[in-house]
Amino acid sequence: MTTLVTDLKIKLFADGADSQGMLEMNAKPFIQGLTTNPTLMRKVGITDYRQFSKEILKEITVKPISFEVFSDDLDEMQRQGLEIASWGENVYVKIPVTTTKGESTVSVVEHLTNQSVKVNVTALMTEKQVRHVFEAINPSTPSCISVFAGRIADTGRNPVPIMTAALELLKSNNNCELIWASPRELLNVFQANEIGCHIITATNDILKKLELVGYDLTAYSLDTVKMFHRDALEAGFYL
């Protein structure tokens, strides 16, 4: 098991929509890209999608960053994708793998990548989905496929076989990278790295735990005991 962050070969992307947090992560040399989505934006109270995106792109100008279309209509997805792509050379357009009715979006993926729009196809959870999306991508256009390994694990399934199969498929296109999405804990970074996954995108609270990598477990145990004691005192507990 890798014990040093410097040993990691996988690219670390920061997933979030808080401007301050995004800029903080963008400034870190070990963060190689950023992702966001409408759910994260809603959680932090963003109401103007275009304004927020363009403001953050004034600061994040080099590292790849993904913004998602939010239409449920295939034609409108294409239009939104073209507009989002026009915001910057480092922008990837996130396309959900299906509409809310379960209709495949591979036609949108094909249309956009044929126009040299970099895409990040998101919310995939099956090998079949990976194969269909991969076949639709123009291999000359940089792209990402985000498999939600964390959500797969939430169902009691091991995501590693699906991720490994996806990596094997993507070997034939050096322009297409696999993202381990929705990780639940820092250990997932090392799991993804071990199988050779290209990218993992994680929220800031997970990425900040990188400071603990290799930390002495006896010392960490003592830190935990001190935390319980401190919190009990500050709460004013008594028996």
DONUSE-104383 format. One record per residue (C-alpha): residue number from 0; chain; x, y, z. Coordinates in nm, 3 decimals, decimal comma. Example, Ala and Ser with C-alpha at 12.3 -4.5 7.8 and 13.67 -1.06 7.14 Angstrom:
2
k/c/east/north/up
0/A/1,230/-0,450/0,780
1/A/1,367/-0,106/0,714
END
This chain:
239
k/c/east/north/up
0/A/0,000/0,000/0,000
1/A/0,131/0,345/-0,091
2/A/0,206/0,550/0,220
3/A/0,329/0,876/0,067
4/A/0,128/1,126/-0,139
5/A/0,434/1,176/-0,358
6/A/0,413/0,809/-0,457
7/A/0,069/0,851/-0,612
8/A/0,049/0,824/-0,989
9/A/-0,323/0,904/-1,007
10/A/-0,431/1,262/-1,078
11/A/-0,613/1,429/-0,789
12/A/-0,911/1,648/-0,883
13/A/-1,104/1,860/-0,633
14/A/-1,483/1,831/-0,643
15/A/-1,683/2,126/-0,511
16/A/-1,870/2,448/-0,578
17/A/-1,756/2,675/-0,296
18/A/-1,548/2,948/-0,460
19/A/-1,305/2,987/-0,173
20/A/-1,253/2,612/-0,145
21/A/-1,208/2,573/-0,519
22/A/-0,945/2,846/-0,532
23/A/-0,770/2,700/-0,228
24/A/-0,746/2,362/-0,399
25/A/-0,649/2,515/-0,734
26/A/-0,348/2,673/-0,563
27/A/-0,219/2,337/-0,444
28/A/0,034/2,186/-0,686
29/A/-0,083/1,828/-0,619
30/A/-0,437/1,914/-0,735
31/A/-0,438/1,870/-1,113
32/A/-0,798/1,957/-1,198
33/A/-1,142/2,043/-1,062
34/A/-1,499/1,926/-1,105
35/A/-1,837/2,054/-0,995
36/A/-2,205/1,979/-1,055
37/A/-2,549/2,143/-1,014
38/A/-2,616/1,963/-0,684
39/A/-2,298/2,100/-0,526
40/A/-2,379/2,446/-0,663
41/A/-2,728/2,437/-0,515
42/A/-2,593/2,334/-0,175
43/A/-2,380/2,648/-0,153
44/A/-2,661/2,875/-0,274
45/A/-2,548/2,952/-0,629
46/A/-2,837/3,090/-0,836
47/A/-2,665/3,226/-1,148
48/A/-2,491/2,932/-1,314
49/A/-2,325/3,129/-1,594
50/A/-2,202/3,410/-1,371
51/A/-2,055/3,174/-1,112
52/A/-1,878/2,968/-1,378
53/A/-1,729/3,265/-1,558
54/A/-1,613/3,425/-1,235
55/A/-1,433/3,112/-1,120
56/A/-1,276/3,074/-1,466
57/A/-1,109/3,414/-1,424
58/A/-0,897/3,249/-1,154
59/A/-0,880/2,888/-1,274
60/A/-0,734/2,931/-1,619
61/A/-0,501/2,635/-1,670
62/A/-0,612/2,326/-1,480
63/A/-0,901/2,132/-1,637
64/A/-1,239/2,209/-1,482
65/A/-1,575/2,045/-1,555
66/A/-1,914/2,219/-1,568
67/A/-2,231/2,017/-1,623
68/A/-2,522/2,072/-1,859
69/A/-2,855/2,063/-1,679
70/A/-3,112/2,030/-1,956
71/A/-3,310/1,706/-1,985
72/A/-3,354/1,750/-2,362
73/A/-3,086/1,611/-2,593
74/A/-3,086/1,905/-2,837
75/A/-3,070/2,155/-2,552
76/A/-2,788/1,955/-2,394
77/A/-2,591/2,004/-2,715
78/A/-2,659/2,379/-2,714
79/A/-2,562/2,415/-2,349
80/A/-2,253/2,203/-2,407
81/A/-2,133/2,428/-2,687
82/A/-2,185/2,739/-2,475
83/A/-2,009/2,592/-2,171
84/A/-1,717/2,483/-2,389
85/A/-1,680/2,838/-2,518
86/A/-1,601/2,966/-2,168
87/A/-1,242/2,845/-2,171
88/A/-0,982/2,615/-2,322
89/A/-0,952/2,428/-1,992
90/A/-1,326/2,357/-1,970
91/A/-1,471/2,007/-1,992
92/A/-1,846/1,973/-2,046
93/A/-2,011/1,724/-1,812
94/A/-2,282/1,520/-1,981
95/A/-2,498/1,283/-1,771
96/A/-2,501/0,932/-1,916
97/A/-2,882/0,943/-1,961
98/A/-3,173/1,183/-1,932
99/A/-3,404/1,157/-1,630
100/A/-3,619/0,920/-1,840
101/A/-3,326/0,686/-1,893
102/A/-3,266/0,790/-2,256
103/A/-2,901/0,751/-2,355
104/A/-2,703/1,069/-2,424
105/A/-2,446/0,904/-2,649
106/A/-2,571/1,109/-2,945
107/A/-2,486/1,427/-2,754
108/A/-2,144/1,290/-2,662
109/A/-2,076/1,198/-3,025
110/A/-2,198/1,534/-3,157
111/A/-1,990/1,740/-2,913
112/A/-1,668/1,540/-2,939
113/A/-1,695/1,552/-3,319
114/A/-1,683/1,930/-3,276
115/A/-1,372/1,902/-3,057
116/A/-1,563/1,976/-2,735
117/A/-1,391/1,813/-2,441
118/A/-1,646/1,613/-2,241
119/A/-1,669/1,449/-1,902
120/A/-1,949/1,193/-1,923
121/A/-2,084/1,144/-1,573
122/A/-2,295/0,925/-1,344
123/A/-2,196/0,593/-1,505
124/A/-2,219/0,280/-1,291
125/A/-2,212/-0,020/-1,526
126/A/-1,967/-0,172/-1,771
127/A/-2,234/-0,154/-2,041
128/A/-2,267/0,221/-1,994
129/A/-1,890/0,266/-2,013
130/A/-1,872/0,070/-2,337
131/A/-2,155/0,261/-2,506
132/A/-2,016/0,600/-2,406
133/A/-1,662/0,507/-2,504
134/A/-1,776/0,398/-2,849
135/A/-1,948/0,735/-2,903
136/A/-1,647/0,949/-2,814
137/A/-1,435/1,087/-3,097
138/A/-1,090/0,950/-3,005
139/A/-0,914/1,265/-3,126
140/A/-1,091/1,478/-2,863
141/A/-0,977/1,475/-2,498
142/A/-1,245/1,323/-2,276
143/A/-1,321/1,173/-1,937
144/A/-1,561/0,903/-1,823
145/A/-1,673/0,937/-1,462
146/A/-1,776/0,611/-1,299
147/A/-1,939/0,668/-0,961
148/A/-1,742/0,406/-0,771
149/A/-1,854/0,543/-0,436
150/A/-2,220/0,502/-0,521
151/A/-2,153/0,152/-0,651
152/A/-1,998/0,073/-0,314
153/A/-2,303/0,220/-0,140
154/A/-2,506/-0,069/-0,284
155/A/-2,278/-0,328/-0,126
156/A/-2,093/-0,399/-0,453
157/A/-1,717/-0,382/-0,495
158/A/-1,646/-0,112/-0,757
159/A/-1,296/-0,235/-0,835
160/A/-1,395/-0,498/-1,097
161/A/-1,604/-0,243/-1,288
162/A/-1,327/0,017/-1,271
163/A/-1,068/-0,238/-1,382
164/A/-1,282/-0,344/-1,678
165/A/-1,333/0,019/-1,775
166/A/-0,959/0,083/-1,768
167/A/-0,901/-0,215/-1,994
168/A/-1,151/-0,076/-2,245
169/A/-1,004/0,273/-2,238
170/A/-0,654/0,145/-2,321
171/A/-0,730/0,185/-2,691
172/A/-0,777/0,564/-2,659
173/A/-0,502/0,763/-2,490
174/A/-0,721/1,075/-2,503
175/A/-0,989/0,925/-2,277
176/A/-0,933/0,913/-1,901
177/A/-1,126/0,724/-1,636
178/A/-1,238/0,915/-1,327
179/A/-1,308/0,736/-0,998
180/A/-1,596/0,955/-0,884
181/A/-1,786/0,996/-0,555
182/A/-1,519/0,849/-0,324
183/A/-1,631/0,802/0,035
184/A/-1,296/0,802/0,216
185/A/-0,929/0,873/0,158
186/A/-0,858/0,501/0,124
187/A/-1,041/0,514/-0,211
188/A/-0,760/0,734/-0,346
189/A/-0,512/0,454/-0,285
190/A/-0,750/0,189/-0,419
191/A/-0,794/0,386/-0,739
192/A/-0,421/0,446/-0,766
193/A/-0,344/0,077/-0,718
194/A/-0,553/-0,033/-1,017
195/A/-0,409/0,241/-1,239
196/A/-0,713/0,467/-1,258
197/A/-0,624/0,795/-1,430
198/A/-0,810/1,043/-1,207
199/A/-1,000/1,054/-0,879
200/A/-1,219/1,352/-0,795
201/A/-1,290/1,411/-0,428
202/A/-1,444/1,675/-0,207
203/A/-1,220/1,905/-0,007
204/A/-1,296/1,732/0,322
205/A/-1,152/1,407/0,183
206/A/-0,855/1,574/0,013
207/A/-0,758/1,756/0,332
208/A/-0,705/1,416/0,494
209/A/-0,401/1,373/0,268
210/A/-0,212/1,545/0,550
211/A/-0,271/1,230/0,757
212/A/-0,113/0,991/0,508
213/A/0,158/0,794/0,686
214/A/0,073/0,948/1,025
215/A/0,172/0,731/1,322
216/A/-0,135/0,535/1,439
217/A/-0,037/0,543/1,806
218/A/-0,015/0,921/1,790
219/A/-0,346/0,934/1,602
220/A/-0,505/0,719/1,873
221/A/-0,385/0,963/2,139
222/A/-0,516/1,257/1,936
223/A/-0,857/1,091/1,930
224/A/-0,860/1,033/2,305
225/A/-0,767/1,396/2,362
226/A/-1,049/1,506/2,130
227/A/-1,310/1,308/2,325
228/A/-1,180/1,447/2,656
229/A/-1,168/1,806/2,530
230/A/-1,518/1,792/2,384
231/A/-1,661/1,644/2,704
232/A/-1,506/1,926/2,909
233/A/-1,621/2,196/2,667
234/A/-1,975/2,052/2,670
235/A/-1,979/2,076/3,049
236/A/-2,074/1,711/3,095
237/A/-2,086/1,574/3,454
238/A/-2,213/1,264/3,633
END
